[in-house]
Amino acid sequence: MYKRQELHITDPKPFEDDLFNEKSLRPVKLEDFIGQNELLDSISLYIKAAKKRNEALDHVLLFGPPGLGKTTLSNIISKELNVEIKQTSGPVLERAGDLAGMLTSFSRKDVFFIDEIHRVNSVVEEYLYSAMEDFKIDILIDSGPNARTVRLDLEPFTLVGATTRLGNISTPMRDRFGAIFRLDFYKEEEIFEILKRTASILEMNINDEALLEIAGRSRGTPRIANRVLKRVRDFAQVKKVKEVRLEDAQSSLDNIGIDQNGLEAMDRKILKNLITNYNGGPTGGKSLAISINEDLQTIEDVYEPYLIKEGFIERTSRGRIATEKAYALFGIKK
């Protein structure tokens, strides 16, 4: 029986301590980035071409579930281009003046990273269009009869946008990106290599069997894998374990509520409700969210992508459906 898990241990969105710790764990060069090989090959090619032409890199849009390396890649792009990076997020850019202040501070070919770019409001988005296309921005000065527009010339820059919701980005915005890349969940062997690298940085004594066990329960997400590894390290230090072995990793993972499938309490609650309250579906997301007392966006962003990837849920035009694999998880016949 798994214990009630630590709150959001498998949430791929960053915790406050993740933001601090990830800085020391993140790779800083493309050659050090593990996984996403086809994407890396394309980005490397575009960077080499831009440097050869001595031009700003085309604008890049990165999309996919949280925790897969979008922010890390944006920083690597700036490092590979030997330019500065300025970072913000969609909700922070509330006014056109905020955007203009950032854009006018850029040096030639700098990288401008906007996380959660799907949450940029429509007014700011309109200003981004001319900035991205023509490297110019029109700012309204004063108001009423004294109002006038001033056009500001900008240094050529590269906008790197990151989003978990590609469908929420307008077509005009998407069309202004020269390259659009999807980040997928990582293979178990890739997570294993990431964990080996992290364990080395943390100077943690842990064997390969234990790392493989953690990799198999990390939902194909590096952020979750590194977070869980640190929890296993805490467990080992408290228990005064000199080398973390398979049984230590298993005990620690069971203690924080992650099963062999990488599922935690909320995953199982979603599946159990879908099976018992809705006869396995189909049912709509809002009904499911109400039945488990969870926010719909959290279900769609945090839990569903992995449950769909692992074949526990299917999403159809009529709603969510529990698969035979979900029934088997609870020993229930479909």
Secondary structure as GFF3:
##gff-version 3
##sequence-region A 1 334
A	DSSP	alpha_helix	16	25	.	.	.	ID=ss1
A	DSSP	three_ten_helix	30	32	.	.	.	ID=ss2
A	DSSP	alpha_helix	37	53	.	.	.	ID=ss3
A	DSSP	beta_strand	60	63	.	.	.	ID=ss4
A	DSSP	alpha_helix	70	81	.	.	.	ID=ss5
A	DSSP	beta_strand	85	89	.	.	.	ID=ss6
A	DSSP	three_ten_helix	90	92	.	.	.	ID=ss7
A	DSSP	alpha_helix	96	103	.	.	.	ID=ss8
A	DSSP	beta_strand	111	115	.	.	.	ID=ss9
A	DSSP	three_ten_helix	117	119	.	.	.	ID=ss10
A	DSSP	alpha_helix	122	134	.	.	.	ID=ss11
A	DSSP	beta_strand	136	141	.	.	.	ID=ss12
A	DSSP	three_ten_helix	144	146	.	.	.	ID=ss13
A	DSSP	beta_strand	148	153	.	.	.	ID=ss14
A	DSSP	beta_strand	158	163	.	.	.	ID=ss15
A	DSSP	three_ten_helix	166	168	.	.	.	ID=ss16
A	DSSP	alpha_helix	171	174	.	.	.	ID=ss17
A	DSSP	beta_strand	179	182	.	.	.	ID=ss18
A	DSSP	alpha_helix	188	201	.	.	.	ID=ss19
A	DSSP	alpha_helix	208	216	.	.	.	ID=ss20
A	DSSP	alpha_helix	222	238	.	.	.	ID=ss21
A	DSSP	alpha_helix	246	255	.	.	.	ID=ss22
A	DSSP	alpha_helix	265	276	.	.	.	ID=ss23
A	DSSP	alpha_helix	285	292	.	.	.	ID=ss24
A	DSSP	alpha_helix	296	298	.	.	.	ID=ss25
A	DSSP	pi_helix	299	303	.	.	.	ID=ss26
A	DSSP	alpha_helix	304	309	.	.	.	ID=ss27
A	DSSP	beta_strand	313	316	.	.	.	ID=ss28
A	DSSP	beta_strand	319	322	.	.	.	ID=ss29
A	DSSP	alpha_helix	324	329	.	.	.	ID=ss30
###
